[in-house]
C-alpha cells in the first residue's frame, strides 16, 4: 500500500508510513450481501498512538561507561588501600585480604545501589546518557541489580565473551543482562 502523503510503498500491515510517519488508511473490506439482512459495519476506532521505541545502548557506549566506572573504582580502591595500609602499618597479608574483601563489597554496592536507584545508572552510565531497566522498561530492584552484578563474573570468566555479546544480540544485551533479565537503554 502506498502512503497517501508521500506515495512511498509500505507493508500492508503497517499503520504508519515508514518514510514520513503519516497514518495509513486501510480501506475496510466491503461485506458481501447476505440473505439475512445488512451486515453491521465495524466501529471506526482511532489509530493507536505510536509508542516511542526503545533505543538500546550499543557496545561502544556501554564500554565507555564501563571504563569510566572502572576509573572511579580504581580511584576509590587506591584511597581505600592507602587508608587501610596506613591503619595496619603497611602492606601485610591481613591488609591485602581486607582490601580484597572490601573491594568486592564496595564494587557490588556501587553497582547494585546505583543501578536500582531512581537514576537507574552508575556514574559512568549517567555520563553517557544510558540506564539499566528490566525487560519492560521499569526500574530494577536491588536484588535484580545484585544478580546482574554477580552474573558479570560469568561474562568475565568466559574470556569476556559475555560482554562482547552486546555487539551481536538483538536487544544489545550482554550475558549478564540476559541472566538478570535487564536491558541497557538510552535515556
C-alpha contacts under 8 A as a table, 3 or more apart, distances in Angstrom:
res1	aa1	res2	aa2	distance
1	X	9	X	5.65
1	X	10	X	5.38
1	X	11	X	6.41
1	X	12	X	5.64
2	X	7	X	5.08
2	X	8	X	5.26
2	X	9	X	4.30
2	X	10	X	5.84
3	X	6	X	5.61
3	X	7	X	4.48
3	X	8	X	5.33
3	X	9	X	6.40
3	X	10	X	6.98
3	X	17	X	6.10
3	X	22	X	7.55
3	X	24	X	6.22
4	X	7	X	5.58
4	X	24	X	7.25
5	X	22	X	7.04
6	X	19	X	7.87
6	X	20	X	7.00
8	X	17	X	7.59
8	X	19	X	6.82
10	X	14	X	6.57
10	X	17	X	6.31
10	X	18	X	6.67
11	X	14	X	5.27
14	X	17	X	7.05
14	X	24	X	7.26
15	X	23	X	5.90
15	X	24	X	5.24
15	X	25	X	7.50
15	X	47	X	7.65
16	X	21	X	5.31
16	X	22	X	5.42
16	X	23	X	4.32
16	X	24	X	5.15
17	X	20	X	5.63
17	X	21	X	4.54
17	X	22	X	5.30
17	X	23	X	6.31
17	X	24	X	6.33
18	X	21	X	5.78
23	X	47	X	7.66
31	X	39	X	6.84
33	X	37	X	7.58
33	X	38	X	6.80
33	X	39	X	7.43
34	X	37	X	6.01
34	X	38	X	6.99
34	X	39	X	7.70
54	X	185	X	6.95
54	X	186	X	7.77
55	X	185	X	5.74
55	X	186	X	5.76
56	X	171	X	6.21
56	X	172	X	6.12
56	X	183	X	7.41
56	X	184	X	6.06
56	X	185	X	4.25
56	X	186	X	6.03
57	X	61	X	6.35
57	X	62	X	6.54
57	X	130	X	6.64
57	X	172	X	6.69
57	X	184	X	5.63
57	X	185	X	4.81
57	X	186	X	5.60
58	X	61	X	5.63
58	X	62	X	6.27
58	X	166	X	6.88
58	X	167	X	6.63
58	X	172	X	5.94
59	X	62	X	5.25
59	X	63	X	5.98
59	X	164	X	7.51
59	X	166	X	5.52
59	X	167	X	5.21
59	X	172	X	7.24
60	X	63	X	4.85
60	X	64	X	6.12
61	X	64	X	5.22
61	X	65	X	6.38
61	X	128	X	6.91
62	X	65	X	5.06
62	X	66	X	6.10
62	X	125	X	7.39
63	X	66	X	4.91
63	X	67	X	6.24
64	X	67	X	5.09
64	X	68	X	6.30
64	X	124	X	7.58
64	X	128	X	7.86
65	X	68	X	5.11
65	X	69	X	6.15
65	X	123	X	7.99
65	X	124	X	4.27
65	X	125	X	5.01
65	X	127	X	7.47
65	X	128	X	6.52
66	X	69	X	5.18
66	X	70	X	6.14
66	X	124	X	6.59
66	X	125	X	7.81
67	X	70	X	5.06
67	X	71	X	6.17
67	X	124	X	7.62
68	X	71	X	5.14
68	X	72	X	6.34
68	X	123	X	7.74
68	X	124	X	4.96
69	X	72	X	5.10
69	X	73	X	6.06
69	X	122	X	7.23
69	X	123	X	6.64
69	X	124	X	5.06
70	X	73	X	4.74
70	X	74	X	5.95
71	X	74	X	5.10
71	X	75	X	6.27
72	X	75	X	5.19
72	X	76	X	6.24
73	X	76	X	5.14
73	X	77	X	5.88
73	X	107	X	7.20
74	X	77	X	4.94
74	X	78	X	5.95
75	X	78	X	5.13
75	X	79	X	6.36
76	X	79	X	5.26
76	X	80	X	6.05
77	X	80	X	4.95
77	X	81	X	5.90
77	X	103	X	6.66
78	X	81	X	5.08
78	X	82	X	6.11
79	X	82	X	5.08
79	X	83	X	6.18
80	X	83	X	5.20
80	X	84	X	6.14
80	X	99	X	7.45
81	X	84	X	5.20
81	X	85	X	5.79
81	X	99	X	6.18
82	X	85	X	5.03
82	X	86	X	6.07
83	X	86	X	5.22
83	X	87	X	6.09
84	X	87	X	4.92
84	X	88	X	6.21
84	X	95	X	6.61
84	X	99	X	7.31
85	X	88	X	5.45
85	X	89	X	5.86
85	X	90	X	4.68
85	X	91	X	5.73
85	X	95	X	6.39
86	X	89	X	5.09
86	X	90	X	5.88
87	X	90	X	7.79
88	X	91	X	7.81
88	X	92	X	7.87
88	X	95	X	6.76
90	X	95	X	7.84
91	X	95	X	6.06
91	X	96	X	6.81
92	X	95	X	5.08
92	X	96	X	6.17
93	X	96	X	5.10
93	X	97	X	6.21
94	X	97	X	5.21
94	X	98	X	6.09
95	X	98	X	5.05
95	X	99	X	6.01
96	X	99	X	5.13
96	X	100	X	6.17
97	X	100	X	5.14
97	X	101	X	6.21
98	X	101	X	5.22
98	X	102	X	6.06
99	X	102	X	5.14
99	X	103	X	5.88
100	X	103	X	5.05
100	X	104	X	6.43
101	X	104	X	5.41
101	X	105	X	6.42
102	X	105	X	5.04
102	X	106	X	5.91
103	X	106	X	5.19
103	X	107	X	5.98
104	X	107	X	5.25
104	X	108	X	6.02
105	X	108	X	5.16
105	X	109	X	6.10
106	X	109	X	5.19
106	X	110	X	5.97
107	X	110	X	5.04
107	X	111	X	6.25
108	X	111	X	5.46
108	X	112	X	5.90
108	X	146	X	7.03
108	X	149	X	6.53
108	X	150	X	7.90
109	X	112	X	5.17
109	X	113	X	5.51
109	X	114	X	7.91
110	X	113	X	5.58
110	X	114	X	5.90
110	X	122	X	7.57
111	X	114	X	5.34
111	X	115	X	5.86
111	X	122	X	6.33
111	X	145	X	7.32
111	X	146	X	7.89
111	X	149	X	6.82
112	X	115	X	5.41
112	X	116	X	6.02
112	X	142	X	5.85
112	X	143	X	7.90
112	X	145	X	4.68
112	X	146	X	5.21
112	X	149	X	6.79
113	X	116	X	5.33
113	X	117	X	5.93
113	X	142	X	6.45
113	X	145	X	7.61
114	X	117	X	5.11
114	X	119	X	7.06
114	X	120	X	6.24
114	X	121	X	5.56
114	X	122	X	5.14
114	X	123	X	7.96
115	X	119	X	7.07
115	X	120	X	4.24
115	X	121	X	4.51
115	X	122	X	5.98
115	X	131	X	7.52
115	X	132	X	6.22
115	X	140	X	7.31
115	X	142	X	7.89
115	X	145	X	6.33
116	X	119	X	7.71
116	X	120	X	5.42
116	X	121	X	7.64
116	X	139	X	6.54
116	X	140	X	5.27
116	X	141	X	5.33
116	X	142	X	5.24
116	X	145	X	6.14
117	X	120	X	5.20
117	X	121	X	7.46
117	X	139	X	7.89
118	X	139	X	7.45
119	X	122	X	7.97
119	X	126	X	7.74
119	X	131	X	7.44
120	X	131	X	5.24
120	X	132	X	5.45
120	X	133	X	7.11
120	X	139	X	6.48
120	X	140	X	7.61
121	X	124	X	7.68
121	X	125	X	5.33
121	X	126	X	5.67
121	X	130	X	6.98
121	X	131	X	4.76
121	X	132	X	6.06
122	X	125	X	5.16
122	X	126	X	6.08
122	X	131	X	8.00
123	X	126	X	5.04
123	X	127	X	6.13
124	X	127	X	5.17
124	X	128	X	6.53
125	X	128	X	5.17
125	X	129	X	6.10
125	X	130	X	5.14
125	X	131	X	6.19
126	X	129	X	5.01
126	X	130	X	5.95
126	X	131	X	7.00
127	X	130	X	7.90
129	X	186	X	5.91
129	X	187	X	5.57
130	X	184	X	6.61
130	X	185	X	5.47
130	X	186	X	4.29
130	X	187	X	5.26
131	X	184	X	5.51
131	X	185	X	5.55
131	X	186	X	6.34
131	X	187	X	6.34
132	X	139	X	7.34
132	X	140	X	7.41
132	X	182	X	6.72
132	X	183	X	5.71
132	X	184	X	4.52
132	X	185	X	6.45
133	X	136	X	7.38
133	X	137	X	5.05
133	X	138	X	5.27
133	X	139	X	5.13
133	X	140	X	5.72
133	X	182	X	5.56
133	X	183	X	5.28
133	X	184	X	6.29
133	X	185	X	7.34
134	X	137	X	5.32
134	X	138	X	5.37
134	X	139	X	6.38
134	X	140	X	5.70
134	X	181	X	5.99
134	X	182	X	4.27
134	X	183	X	5.87
135	X	138	X	7.45
135	X	181	X	6.03
135	X	182	X	5.38
135	X	183	X	5.94
137	X	183	X	7.77
140	X	144	X	6.14
140	X	145	X	6.52
140	X	182	X	7.88
141	X	144	X	5.21
141	X	145	X	6.17
142	X	145	X	4.99
142	X	146	X	6.01
143	X	146	X	4.99
143	X	147	X	6.23
144	X	147	X	4.99
144	X	148	X	6.09
144	X	180	X	6.28
145	X	148	X	4.96
145	X	149	X	6.12
145	X	180	X	7.80
146	X	149	X	5.08
146	X	150	X	6.32
147	X	150	X	5.32
147	X	151	X	5.94
147	X	180	X	6.07
148	X	151	X	5.06
148	X	152	X	6.52
148	X	176	X	5.62
148	X	177	X	6.46
148	X	179	X	7.26
148	X	180	X	5.14
148	X	182	X	7.93
149	X	152	X	5.42
149	X	153	X	7.72
149	X	176	X	7.64
150	X	153	X	5.61
150	X	154	X	7.84
151	X	154	X	5.47
151	X	155	X	6.77
151	X	175	X	7.84
151	X	176	X	4.89
151	X	179	X	6.91
151	X	180	X	7.47
152	X	155	X	4.82
152	X	156	X	6.09
152	X	162	X	7.84
152	X	175	X	7.74
152	X	176	X	5.33
153	X	156	X	5.09
153	X	157	X	6.03
154	X	157	X	5.07
154	X	158	X	6.41
154	X	162	X	7.17
154	X	175	X	7.92
154	X	176	X	7.42
155	X	158	X	5.90
155	X	159	X	7.53
155	X	160	X	5.51
155	X	161	X	6.28
155	X	162	X	3.84
155	X	163	X	5.87
155	X	174	X	7.68
155	X	175	X	5.93
155	X	176	X	6.28
156	X	159	X	5.80
156	X	160	X	4.48
156	X	161	X	7.27
156	X	162	X	6.61
156	X	163	X	7.41
157	X	160	X	6.57
158	X	161	X	5.77
158	X	162	X	6.79
159	X	162	X	7.82
160	X	163	X	5.36
160	X	164	X	6.41
161	X	164	X	4.82
161	X	165	X	6.06
162	X	165	X	5.41
162	X	166	X	7.69
162	X	174	X	5.51
162	X	175	X	4.54
162	X	176	X	6.94
163	X	166	X	5.87
163	X	174	X	5.03
163	X	175	X	6.55
163	X	176	X	7.99
164	X	167	X	5.89
164	X	168	X	7.58
164	X	174	X	6.95
165	X	168	X	5.29
165	X	169	X	6.08
165	X	172	X	7.58
165	X	173	X	6.82
165	X	174	X	5.20
165	X	175	X	6.64
166	X	169	X	5.73
166	X	172	X	4.53
166	X	173	X	4.83
166	X	174	X	4.58
166	X	175	X	7.83
167	X	172	X	6.11
168	X	172	X	6.75
169	X	172	X	4.98
169	X	173	X	5.96
169	X	174	X	7.80
170	X	173	X	7.51
171	X	183	X	7.37
172	X	183	X	7.68
172	X	184	X	7.67
173	X	176	X	7.82
173	X	177	X	5.45
173	X	178	X	6.24
173	X	182	X	7.77
173	X	183	X	6.21
173	X	184	X	7.30
174	X	177	X	5.16
174	X	178	X	6.47
175	X	178	X	5.13
175	X	179	X	6.22
176	X	179	X	5.00
176	X	180	X	6.04
177	X	180	X	5.15
177	X	181	X	5.62
177	X	182	X	4.76
177	X	183	X	6.15
178	X	181	X	5.07
178	X	182	X	6.45
179	X	182	X	7.97
